[in-house]
Amino acid sequence: MAFLDGAHLHDMDTSSPQFTWVTRRSNHGYMAARLDRVLVNDEFLDIWQATSATVLPCNSSDHHPILLRLHETLGDVIRPFRFQHMWMTHPSFTHTISASWVPHTTASSLIHLVTQKLKRLKATLKNWNPVTFRNIYVKMEEASKALTAIQAEAALYGDTEDRLLAEIDCTVRLNAVLN
């Protein structure tokens, strides 16, 4: 850790699991270590005081990804509207767009007409998204928590065939939700 002190870097604390790398090679058995880290300096911490690092369950790699959440301390920022590509895969997407766009709108010019329709569409999509895609986020969270729990058990108590099969099942469920 002398290098970190000399470079004025801090190793951010992360949430569980404790290890960021796992291997299950048959000739070595179960091995785990904390190889991956989030390093920050004082200037970073001055701006991003509420930053958190979360170790996520490893899915298709032997390394756990680390999710870094940056929370600027300069106050609340209004997030811009973002179109989500996944919306186009939903069967009711086209109908939702049409139902929002078709109703008559009075406006003094074409640009005002389009602007009003786009504002209405934005509001419609902001309401439609959490109702339509909430289950995906719930399923993803459930599969991720189950995978984290199984991997934490393996880190504490070692691997068993049942744990390995349960981890494979959770990984398949998580991949199905993500894809």
Disulfide bonds with the S-S distance in Angstrom:
none
